[in-house]
Every structure is written in structure tokens, then in C-alpha cells.
Amino acid sequence: MRIYGPTGFSSTRFFSSPGRICRALLLAFSPLAPVDASADPQKVWAAGAYSFSDELGGFRITGASGIGTKENPLVITEELNSATPVTLTIRTTKPIQPFGKAGEFANGLMYMRIDVLNNSGQAWVEFQFELQEVLDQPSVFGDGLSFDQRNKKPDNIWSSSFADFDRDFEPYDQLLFRNGKIDPLKTANFVFLITDYTPRWTFYLVQDPRIPTG
């Protein structure tokens, strides 16, 4: 049984100072410490039974909506500022219940639409998604997490900018869109279904824009 706990903040250790005077000074002057007004607090976007975070860096989420059904998919809008892989962190925010009502439970069926703004200054000629249950480790065939691997002829995978797609399920869960292009400052839409028949509290979606080689 998996037990959910929200991610915590890193603890900060202060070096101990001998004597009551030092401790009193520390307490007295701590409230006067300047606040970094330029610090940008982490933004977590909630939609349906999930939250979405750009905490691992390299891109920016600008919106999230929907509940995860085919009629009302989870829609995540993003801005990518380079042609390097970035990772979207996805967490459940409501109880896990396989095949439960979308929006009220993390039910293992997530109809997704990712809207990506290309702000990298380079044209992208392919775009790949990869699912990971454990960060930086492949999501293997038997872990239950995939791009709808049970469906041999999916009709729910589409992109506004690419004509074709390929799916791989071993040793990675990957979805590659090809035969198209996303020019700088243009937005592309990607539609697909994520299935997780052994739902986890946290998983990851790696997004990899590709530029021409040679």
C-alpha cells in the first residue's frame, strides 16, 4: 500500500551558538532579514484529480484545466525556451480509485492535451514524450503506466503539427510525433491517453523537442 505525503521543503540547519545571548540575538534579528523580492515561488497547477508542476526546470507551465475524460481532457499549456528535454511532474491530489469517477478520483485514465509554445528560437522537427514512474528511470512494460499500450490501434493520438506518431513500450514508454514542424513562436497541440493500471501518487512526463541534425 502506497502512502501519500506532500513533498516537503528542504530543512535548513543553523549552526548552534553557545550562550543565551547568541540565541537571543538570533531570534531578535531573524525577522529583520531581508526578503528576496525577486524570488519566484513554485507554481503548482491543479486540474481534475492531479497537480502539475514545472519544478524540475527548463520550461514554464502557463495553465491547466479539465478533468481527464475524452470529452473534457486535462489541458496543460506550456512554454519551452530551449530545444532540450524537460520534465513535467504529475501528482495525485485526490484518492486513488481505479476506474473511479474522473475529477473525483485518480482513476488511471488520463486523456491529455498538451499545448506547447516554442520559444526556443529554433524549429522543432520532432517531439517526443516519455513516461517515468521513477525519475530518470525507464517505465517498463509491466508497470502499468503507458500511452494506452493495451490499445493496438489507438484513435486518440493526434497533433496539430505532426502527421505521424510512433509508440514504444519496451524498454521505454515513449510517444514520438514526426513528419512535421513547429516554428519558433508557434504553438503545437498534442493529444493522447495516459493509462496507469497500478496508479502511483507521483509520476513524470519527459518532453523532448527535436531540432534538425546535420
Buried (B, 14 or more C-beta within 10 A) or exposed (E): EEEEEEEEEEEEEEEEEEEEEEEEEEEEEEEEEEEEEEEEEEEBBEBBBBBBBBEEEEBBBBEBBBBBBEEBBBBBBBBBBBBEBBBBBBBBBBEBBBEBEBBEBBBBBBBBBBBBBBBBEBBBBBBBBBBBBEEEEBBBBEBBBBBBBEBEEBEBBBBBBBEEBEBBBEEBBBBBBBEBBBEEEBBBBBBBBBBBBEBBBBBBBBBBBBEEEE
